[in-house]
Amino acid sequence: MSKKHNFSAGPCILPQEVFEKSAQAILDFNGIGLSLLEISHRSKDFVAVMDEARAIVKRLMNLNDDYEVLYLGGGASLQFVMVPFNLMKSENGKAAYLDTGVWAAGAIKEAKKFGTVDVVGSSKEDNYSFIPKDYTVGSEYDYFHCTSNNTIYGTQMKTFPKVDTLMVCDMSSDIFSRQIDFSQFDLIYAGAQKNMGPAGVTLVVVKKEILGKTGRDIPSILDYSQHVAKESMYNTPPVFPVYASLLTLQHLENNGGIAAAEARNEAKAKLLYEEIDRNPLFETFCKEEDRSLMNVSFRLLDESKKETFDNAWKAAGISGLNGHRSIGGYRASLYNALPIESVQVLVDVMKNL
Ligand SMILES: *Cc1c(COP(=O)(O)O)cnc(C)c1O
C-alpha cells in the first residue's frame, strides 16, 4: 500500500523518519538488546531521552532557564483543569478567557469549577468565524487564557495581546509551526498529537516563578511544582510518545528549525487558499485575516458535487479530509510533516471538479 496524502487533524502525519526510527526503537533501542517499551523509565537510556526532549524544546523556543519543560499525560484536556488548579487563587480567584472555538470553550467550562471566569472576547455567536481582538485584560485577573489555533474552525491568532496578568496559551494545533516570541507566555501547553508527536503526551512549558502562589492544596499528580521537582518523572511518563516526540523535534531542528517550517507551512497554506478563493465551488468558514496556516476548513458551495468531489479526492490517495463533526464540510490539516506535494494533489482535484 503506498503512503496516503494524510490531511488528518490529529493524530496526524509525522515525518517518515520518525515512524522508522521509533519502529526500530520498539525492536531494539539504541542497540542495547532491549525494546524501548521494556526498559525502566529510570534507566540511563530513557533518562537521556527525557533530558534531551526537555532541552530541545527550550532551544527551539529560545527560552531561558526561567522556564521548565514537562511531558505529562492526560492530553490537552487535562490542562484545562491543571491550569486553573495551579494558577487561580483559592480565594476570589478570577481568570480571563478568550472564547474562539470548541476547545477554548472546553477550557472555560473547566475553569469555572475553580472560580470566576470572565470571557473577555467571543466569536461564538458568529460560529467562531473570527478571532475577537477588541478587549483588554487588567491586573485584577490571575491569568489570561487563549487558544493560538482553532483546529476545528480553521482560525489562528496572528498576534497576541499585551495583558496585565499571566499569559497562558493552548498551542495544541500550531506548536512549532511558526515563529513566535514564546517568552511573552508564562505557560504554554500542547497535546502532542497535532504537530509534535503521537497521542499520549502533552507538552507543558511553564515559567517557574508563577507556581505555588494560589493558596490551593493541589493533589500532587496535578501540581506542576511536583512535576518540575521530579524533572518530569513524578510518575512513569508515557515513554513511547515522549521518544517519538523527541524524534519529531530533532527532525525539525535538523531541517532548519521553526523558521524553515514556517516558510514551508506558509507556502502550503497559500497554495490551498488561493485555490479556494479562485474556485467558485469552495469557500472557507472564516474571515480571511484570521485564516489558519495549519487547519484549512472549507466547504463546497454546490452540494450536488459532493459525491464527485469525495470520490475524486479518495481516488487521488487523499485521507482525512472530512471536516470536524461539529461543522461538517472539509478540513485540510497542513501540519509540519505534510509535504507540499500532497497539497498540490488536493488542489489539482479541486481544479478538476
Ligand atoms: C485537540 C485539541 C485539544 C484536545 O486535546 P486532547 O489531547 O485530546 O485532550 C485541545 N486544544 C486544542 C486547540 C486542540 O486542537
The ligand as an SDF file (V2000), in Angstrom:
LIG
                    3D

 15 15  0  0  0  0  0  0  0  0999 V2000
   -7.1110   18.5860   20.0490 C   0  0  0  0  0  0  0  0  0  0  0  0
   -7.1130   19.7950   20.8840 C   0  0  0  0  0  0  0  0  0  0  0  0
   -7.3250   19.7300   22.2680 C   0  0  0  0  0  0  0  0  0  0  0  0
   -7.6510   18.4410   22.9920 C   0  0  0  0  0  0  0  0  0  0  0  0
   -6.5490   17.6410   23.0470 O   0  0  0  0  0  0  0  0  0  0  0  0
   -6.5440   16.2260   23.8250 P   0  0  0  0  0  0  0  0  0  0  0  0
   -5.0770   15.9180   23.8560 O   0  0  0  0  0  0  0  0  0  0  0  0
   -7.3450   15.2880   23.0080 O   0  0  0  0  0  0  0  0  0  0  0  0
   -7.1040   16.4360   25.1720 O   0  0  0  0  0  0  0  0  0  0  0  0
   -7.2550   20.8970   22.9940 C   0  0  0  0  0  0  0  0  0  0  0  0
   -6.9950   22.0770   22.3950 N   0  0  0  0  0  0  0  0  0  0  0  0
   -6.7900   22.1770   21.0560 C   0  0  0  0  0  0  0  0  0  0  0  0
   -6.5090   23.5040   20.4710 C   0  0  0  0  0  0  0  0  0  0  0  0
   -6.8410   21.0410   20.2760 C   0  0  0  0  0  0  0  0  0  0  0  0
   -6.6430   21.1380   18.9540 O   0  0  0  0  0  0  0  0  0  0  0  0
  1  2  1  0
  2  3  1  0
  2 14  2  0
  3  4  1  0
  3 10  2  0
  4  5  1  0
  5  6  1  0
  6  7  2  0
  6  8  1  0
  6  9  1  0
 10 11  1  0
 11 12  2  0
 12 13  1  0
 12 14  1  0
 14 15  1  0
M  END
$$$$
